[in-house]
């Protein structure tokens, strides 16, 4: 491969957002005809690197060359013109436009008088879907497409560019096994045509099946590039994590106490069915499963944000009313939502005010809230949680993701809950703060709190949970003890099949 | 879920298909249902008052609707991009006054009346577009501010002056009152604009970009759509049409003072939304907006013809607006539901 000229070379790219360095050394070399995996934990800088390749972000320093030509992308259009095509993690379609138009937006084939030639556009779209082996009505609106179909439209869009470099950021997350295999076939065809494919996936098995080389990143920096044959899964994980797994997941053994949460035959029509489990004091129970399996929905129904169709939820032996989140809070339940910016924090309010938000009735004197009492409360929690901040009255929006998460935690912990439901506790948090959040959780259960944790990160589930509940398509498919739980048992229960693993 | 399991798994991509066809049909039905509604109003009113169908009152109806429809064309372009232009009524007033003033004191040639009126709109539209796209101020605030700025300027330059019909050249006002086969020239001119722009909105890349921007701004940025340039253009076109509408307003009414066009902005937004343009952008047609304008004006005239108090007019327009928005909301909820069920069916594969 070395005698070939590199298709794309990104060397020493850096990118900071304010004080946060998202990328310290983004380097990658892609050759024509190869499928190249980019691996790293969440927050390792993969997405930032991808966005630099796609012209969305402008690197602060570093160089990018494509086929030996130095490149400066002023925007996504420049990257597309240079033959770099990107499939982003989140499908980004236009719901009000047709599937065909979604594929060709801005580049619709035109006929006489520069009028859009719908016939040609739909014919070419159909040709791409045929190549993908998928039947999809190209004239329908994108609105109402399932997530998997949206992803397929994204892939079709990328293929329509005849790109020299194709970047796929977790394209398989929402796809079924059959669709994934088909996608691998397409990647093979693209490679044969001389394209370079950069493939990002958390499923290491897939990497071994479809990629030739692997680049690993950690904490925003390039770690190593190696041919896939020279690596084992263990090597990869060690390079990705770069430290002792134990240090990252400091779970100490705590004896489980009495049952705090009892969920019995919980059902919400069309979303999840017949979910029963318990959480004991001093125990972390993880809800694992693929995106869309219904984990967050279960949590919302337990907390009473969404109504359940049938089944019961008991906290400390007392039945909770259906769809009454206030009662759940009063009974001692706390929910730290997945999307903290949208649902957990008031971004423009101060740290102190955000922390106090959940405890206003306790803080009020004659119906008035004094800033001083808010600050006193916040101060205590800031110390306990080792919050890094300038001043307590600064807006939460000025904090890093990890510290924002601590503020959300403080808000709920100030209420002294018996049960903490935490959805994706460390999503988008840098590795250092991640460990701190884990240590906080560990400390909470050591003090006798019950924790129900939803997490998409398997290492986190394996490292932190005493028990793992696996959901698949709205049903509980496995309950695994700490000893039984490993990547394979969880993924098997989450996907309902043995994954394709190369010999 | 068992019910779903019992069914034969649908083909790939099939789940949402039937619902999407129904939705497309509903959207088409929107334009059709407005036409039916207009017919109904006309029918009922004619039974009450046979004079309603006199050529005179029909001409009056069409001329009035034409001005709102013309503003509605530009407004549609702006709303489709998830913005709004509240300054159109003021622009119309200012343009009409400046043209009238130039006729009165400078005796400019007739053709230049239209050109100058239009240019006034171009300039204001460009200012709106610049502040929205370059300085990134929400369009609601920008154009609301512009509305008051222009009214203020009106107050200063008009200062109680008014342009009387005697100052306007008769060849200019002819556009306002002359007919072709019983159809006012004003309505014909606007119809040409509506058809031309409506056609362009379907057929050119740049206009499809407008829908893309309103449908999903983030995705539009990722797809390399030149968002700023497109939104700027939409505001300029809206201003341009409002300026042109100002000249037509003067030709129709032959008189103008500093309150000309006041309140039009809300009539226009109402007409556009009633006509099926989604207030949060991404969908809707110029034809729908024009029909919405005709509907609201027909109701207006029908109330007059039925000797119903004029204040009912606003109440009915408002009720229609609410009905239109409720309908859009209902539509999008339905779509969300069909998306969920389609996704579930898909997972059963």
Interface residues (C-beta under 8 A of the other chain):
Chain A: X54 X55 X56 X75 X76 X77 X78 X79 X80 X86 X88 X92 X93 X94 X95 X96 X97 X101 X105 X106 X107 X108 X110 X114 X115 X116 X134 X135 X136 X137 X140 X141 X143 X144 X145 X146 X147 X148 X149 X176 X178 X270 X273 X292 X473 X474
Chain B: X1 X11 X12 X13 X14 X15 X16 X17 X19 X20 X21 X23 X24 X202 X203 X204 X205 X208 X209 X211 X212 X214 X215 X216 X218 X219 X220 X221 X222 X223 X224 X225 X226 X278 X282 X283 X335 X338 X339 X340 X341 X342 X343 X344 X346 X347 X349
